[in-house]
Amino acid sequence: MRYFKYLFGILIAAAFLALVFFLGGGQVESESRGGQLRIVSLSPAVTEILFALGMEEHIVGVTSVCDYPAEAKEIECIGGFGNPNIEKLFDLKPGLVIATSFENKTTREILQKGGVDVMDLKIRDFDELFAAVSKIGKMTGQGQRAEKLIADMQAELKAVENKYGGQADKNKPKIFVELWNSPLTTAGGQSFIDEVITRAGGINVAGGVDGSYPIINPEKVIEWDPDVIVLCYMESDKASVSQLAERIGWSEIKAVKSGRIINDIPLDIILRPGPRLVDGVKELAKRIESADDAD
């Protein structure tokens, strides 16, 4: 009888430990690195997610393009986007490195062999953004806060849909996004920008083009004849309506003729797949509507 009581006790303890592990959701052991979890972010979108989850005190390293919120610029810089200085990164003794891409595919292997947990996320649409927020939340012990952030984002997107998404497709404005002019680059149907346009009440004229950010022939834009053109240049110089009109055949495009060119939306709310991407949808929806009203 004593043996069975002993065995029963072991089973109860094992079940309890399994439950703790399950509820932990794979959380990184925070006590393994000097008493608290030390995180390096290799993506500006990840940095914004971490701040939104209240994990800013745990971020010990960021990239040169992690500029929001302003406090992020005060954190130690360990290199470029997806291309860290490995020696500098290891000096920070992180327990977790979170990226959305690695320029050098061996970087992940080097970090893992060095005993660092690595999370490499793919964020190509809102569903993957929500999944990334959830995963980061679970790994950092902020699961409940992550779920609330996701719910808030979804509610805001639903409000935009209710306000701007009631038109039939044939009545929605056709949108062309220009990411670069030489070579002419746009956002294809496999990019998260395509979903931003759709949720803002527009139709991406390049939605049927393969790839995320394809290079296209300028004559194709003439053929698409978009109602609105959105310029998203990473550099400060922005093309004007007159410059677009100087391109061969572009003066006859509806957006150019009517002056419906949007070139002043903050790029990081439409080109950065973080929590503020919802703000990008709202801002684009407003601008599309105002461009239609001005027509």
C-alpha positions as CSV (number, residue, x, y, z in Angstrom):
1,M,0.0,0.0,0.0
2,R,2.8,2.4,0.9
3,Y,4.4,1.7,-2.6
4,F,1.1,2.7,-4.3
5,K,0.9,5.9,-2.3
6,Y,4.5,6.7,-3.3
7,L,3.7,6.0,-7.0
8,F,0.6,8.1,-6.8
9,G,2.5,11.0,-5.4
10,I,5.0,10.8,-8.3
11,L,2.2,10.8,-10.8
12,I,0.6,13.8,-9.2
13,A,3.9,15.7,-9.2
14,A,4.6,14.8,-12.9
15,A,1.1,16.0,-13.9
16,F,1.7,19.3,-12.1
17,L,5.0,19.9,-13.8
18,A,3.5,19.1,-17.2
19,L,0.7,21.6,-16.5
20,V,3.2,24.3,-15.6
21,F,5.2,23.6,-18.8
22,F,2.0,23.7,-20.9
23,L,0.8,27.0,-19.3
24,G,4.3,28.5,-19.8
25,G,3.8,28.2,-23.5
26,G,7.5,27.7,-24.1
27,Q,8.6,30.8,-22.2
28,V,12.3,31.4,-22.1
29,E,13.8,30.8,-18.7
30,S,14.4,34.3,-17.4
31,E,16.7,33.3,-14.5
32,S,19.3,31.9,-16.8
33,R,20.8,35.3,-17.7
34,G,21.6,37.3,-14.6
35,G,18.1,37.1,-13.1
36,Q,16.1,38.5,-16.0
37,L,15.4,37.8,-19.7
38,R,17.8,39.8,-21.9
39,I,16.4,40.3,-25.5
40,V,18.1,41.5,-28.7
41,S,15.7,42.7,-31.4
42,L,16.9,42.5,-35.0
43,S,13.8,44.1,-36.5
44,P,12.1,47.5,-36.0
45,A,8.7,45.7,-36.1
46,V,9.8,43.4,-33.3
47,T,11.2,46.3,-31.3
48,E,7.8,48.0,-31.5
49,I,6.0,44.8,-30.5
50,L,8.3,44.4,-27.5
51,F,7.6,48.0,-26.3
52,A,3.8,47.4,-26.8
53,L,4.1,44.4,-24.5
54,G,5.9,46.4,-21.9
55,M,9.2,44.5,-22.4
56,E,11.4,47.6,-23.0
57,E,13.4,47.1,-19.8
58,H,14.5,43.7,-21.1
59,I,15.7,44.9,-24.5
60,V,19.5,45.1,-24.5
61,G,20.2,45.4,-28.2
62,V,18.5,46.8,-31.3
63,T,19.3,47.6,-34.9
64,S,20.3,50.9,-36.5
65,V,16.7,51.2,-37.9
66,C,14.9,50.6,-34.7
67,D,13.7,54.2,-34.2
68,Y,10.2,53.9,-32.6
69,P,9.4,54.7,-29.9
70,A,12.0,57.3,-29.3
71,E,13.4,55.3,-26.3
72,A,14.4,52.6,-28.7
73,K,17.2,54.8,-30.1
74,E,18.8,54.9,-26.7
75,I,19.3,51.1,-26.6
76,E,22.7,49.6,-27.7
77,C,22.9,49.3,-31.4
78,I,24.3,45.9,-32.6
79,G,24.2,46.5,-36.4
80,G,21.9,46.7,-39.3
81,F,18.4,45.1,-39.9
82,G,18.9,41.4,-40.0
83,N,22.7,41.8,-40.1
84,P,24.1,42.1,-36.6
85,N,27.6,42.4,-35.4
86,I,27.9,38.9,-33.9
87,E,30.7,39.7,-31.5
88,K,28.9,42.8,-30.2
89,L,25.7,40.8,-29.9
90,F,27.3,38.0,-27.8
91,D,28.9,40.7,-25.5
92,L,25.4,41.7,-24.5
93,K,24.7,38.1,-23.2
94,P,21.1,37.8,-24.6
95,G,18.9,34.9,-23.7
96,L,16.7,35.6,-26.7
97,V,17.2,37.1,-30.1
98,I,14.1,37.9,-32.2
99,A,14.4,38.6,-36.0
100,T,12.1,38.8,-39.0
101,S,14.9,37.9,-41.4
102,F,18.6,37.1,-41.4
103,E,20.7,38.6,-44.2
104,N,23.3,35.9,-43.5
105,K,21.6,32.5,-43.1
106,T,24.5,31.2,-40.9
107,T,23.8,33.9,-38.3
108,R,21.0,31.9,-36.7
109,E,23.2,28.8,-36.5
110,I,26.0,30.7,-34.9
111,L,23.7,32.2,-32.2
112,Q,22.1,28.9,-31.4
113,K,25.4,27.1,-31.1
114,G,26.4,29.9,-28.7
115,G,23.5,29.0,-26.5
116,V,21.1,31.8,-27.5
117,D,17.4,31.1,-28.2
118,V,16.5,32.5,-31.6
119,M,13.0,33.4,-32.9
120,D,12.9,34.0,-36.6
121,L,9.4,35.3,-37.5
122,K,7.7,35.7,-40.9
123,I,5.3,38.6,-41.1
124,R,3.7,38.8,-44.5
125,D,0.1,39.7,-43.6
126,F,-2.0,40.6,-40.5
127,D,-2.6,37.0,-39.5
128,E,1.1,36.4,-39.3
129,L,1.5,39.7,-37.4
130,F,-1.1,38.6,-34.9
131,A,0.7,35.2,-34.6
132,A,4.0,37.0,-34.1
133,V,2.6,39.1,-31.3
134,S,1.1,36.0,-29.7
135,K,4.4,34.0,-29.9
136,I,6.5,36.9,-28.6
137,G,4.0,37.3,-25.7
138,K,4.2,33.7,-24.8
139,M,8.0,33.5,-25.0
140,T,8.4,36.6,-22.8
141,G,5.7,35.8,-20.2
142,Q,3.4,38.5,-21.6
143,G,0.7,36.2,-23.1
144,Q,-2.3,38.0,-21.7
145,R,-1.0,41.4,-22.7
146,A,-0.3,40.1,-26.2
147,E,-3.8,38.7,-26.6
148,K,-5.2,42.1,-25.5
149,L,-3.0,43.9,-28.0
150,I,-4.2,41.6,-30.8
151,A,-7.8,42.1,-29.8
152,D,-7.4,45.9,-29.8
153,M,-5.8,45.8,-33.3
154,Q,-8.5,43.5,-34.7
155,A,-11.2,45.8,-33.2
156,E,-9.6,48.9,-34.9
157,L,-9.4,47.0,-38.2
158,K,-13.0,46.1,-37.9
159,A,-14.0,49.7,-37.3
160,V,-12.1,50.7,-40.5
161,E,-13.8,48.0,-42.5
162,N,-17.2,49.1,-41.2
163,K,-16.5,52.7,-42.2
164,Y,-14.7,52.3,-45.5
165,G,-15.3,48.8,-46.7
166,G,-18.9,48.9,-47.8
167,Q,-18.4,49.5,-51.5
168,A,-18.6,46.9,-54.2
169,D,-15.2,46.0,-55.8
170,K,-16.1,47.8,-59.0
171,N,-16.6,51.0,-57.1
172,K,-13.4,50.8,-55.0
173,P,-10.5,53.0,-56.1
174,K,-7.6,51.3,-57.8
175,I,-4.3,52.0,-56.0
176,F,-0.8,51.9,-57.3
177,V,2.0,51.9,-54.7
178,E,5.4,53.0,-55.9
179,L,8.2,51.9,-53.6
180,W,11.1,52.9,-55.9
181,N,11.4,54.6,-59.3
182,S,14.5,53.1,-60.8
183,P,13.8,50.3,-61.4
184,L,10.1,50.8,-60.9
185,T,9.1,48.7,-57.9
186,T,5.7,48.1,-56.4
187,A,3.9,46.0,-53.8
188,G,2.6,42.7,-55.2
189,G,-0.2,40.5,-53.9
190,Q,2.1,38.5,-51.6
191,S,3.1,41.6,-49.6
192,F,1.5,42.8,-46.4
193,I,1.0,46.2,-48.2
194,D,-1.5,44.5,-50.5
195,E,-3.6,43.7,-47.4
196,V,-3.2,47.3,-46.1
197,I,-4.6,48.6,-49.3
198,T,-7.5,46.1,-49.3
199,R,-8.4,46.8,-45.7
200,A,-8.2,50.6,-46.4
201,G,-11.0,50.2,-49.0
202,G,-8.9,50.1,-52.2
203,I,-7.8,47.6,-54.8
204,N,-4.1,47.0,-55.4
205,V,-3.6,47.2,-59.2
206,A,-0.5,45.0,-58.7
207,G,-2.3,42.4,-56.6
208,G,-2.2,39.8,-59.3
209,V,1.5,40.2,-59.8
210,D,3.7,37.4,-58.5
211,G,6.1,38.2,-55.7
212,S,6.0,40.6,-52.7
213,Y,7.9,43.5,-54.3
214,P,8.1,43.0,-58.0
215,I,9.9,45.2,-60.6
216,I,7.5,46.3,-63.3
217,N,7.4,48.0,-66.6
218,P,6.2,51.6,-66.4
219,E,3.8,50.8,-69.3
220,K,2.0,48.4,-67.1
221,V,1.0,51.3,-64.8
222,I,-0.5,53.1,-67.8
223,E,-2.5,49.9,-68.6
224,W,-3.7,49.6,-65.0
225,D,-4.7,53.3,-65.0
226,P,-4.9,53.7,-61.2
227,D,-7.2,56.2,-59.5
228,V,-4.7,56.9,-56.7
229,I,-0.9,56.6,-56.6
230,V,0.9,56.2,-53.2
231,L,4.6,57.0,-53.1
232,C,6.6,55.2,-50.5
233,Y,10.2,56.2,-51.0
234,M,12.6,55.3,-48.2
235,E,14.7,58.4,-49.0
236,S,13.6,61.9,-48.1
237,D,13.2,63.0,-51.7
238,K,9.7,62.4,-52.9
239,A,8.4,62.5,-56.4
240,S,5.9,65.2,-57.2
241,V,2.9,65.1,-59.5
242,S,4.8,67.0,-62.1
243,Q,7.7,64.5,-62.1
244,L,5.2,61.6,-62.6
245,A,3.6,63.4,-65.4
246,E,6.9,63.7,-67.2
247,R,7.2,60.0,-67.6
248,I,6.2,58.8,-71.0
249,G,2.4,58.2,-71.2
250,W,1.9,58.8,-67.4
251,S,0.2,62.2,-67.9
252,E,-2.9,60.4,-69.0
253,I,-3.2,58.2,-66.0
254,K,-6.3,59.1,-63.9
255,A,-4.3,59.6,-60.7
256,V,-1.8,61.9,-62.3
257,K,-4.4,63.9,-64.3
258,S,-6.5,64.5,-61.1
259,G,-3.5,65.0,-58.8
260,R,-4.5,62.1,-56.5
261,I,-0.9,61.4,-55.4
262,I,-0.3,60.5,-51.8
263,N,3.3,61.0,-50.8
264,D,3.3,62.2,-47.2
265,I,2.1,59.2,-45.1
266,P,4.7,58.3,-42.5
267,L,6.5,55.3,-44.1
268,D,6.9,53.3,-40.9
269,I,3.2,52.9,-40.4
270,I,2.7,51.3,-43.8
271,L,6.1,49.7,-44.5
272,R,6.7,48.2,-41.1
273,P,4.6,45.2,-40.1
274,G,4.3,46.0,-36.4
275,P,1.4,47.2,-34.1
276,R,1.2,50.6,-35.9
277,L,0.4,48.9,-39.2
278,V,-3.2,49.4,-38.1
279,D,-2.6,53.1,-38.1
280,G,-1.3,52.8,-41.6
281,V,-4.6,51.2,-42.7
282,K,-6.6,54.0,-41.0
283,E,-4.5,56.8,-42.5
284,L,-4.5,55.3,-46.0
285,A,-8.3,54.9,-45.8
286,K,-8.7,58.5,-44.8
287,R,-6.4,59.7,-47.5
288,I,-8.2,57.6,-50.2
289,E,-11.5,58.9,-49.1
290,S,-10.3,62.5,-49.2
291,A,-8.7,62.0,-52.6
292,D,-12.1,60.7,-53.8
293,D,-13.9,63.7,-52.3
294,A,-11.5,66.1,-54.1
295,D,-12.1,64.5,-57.4
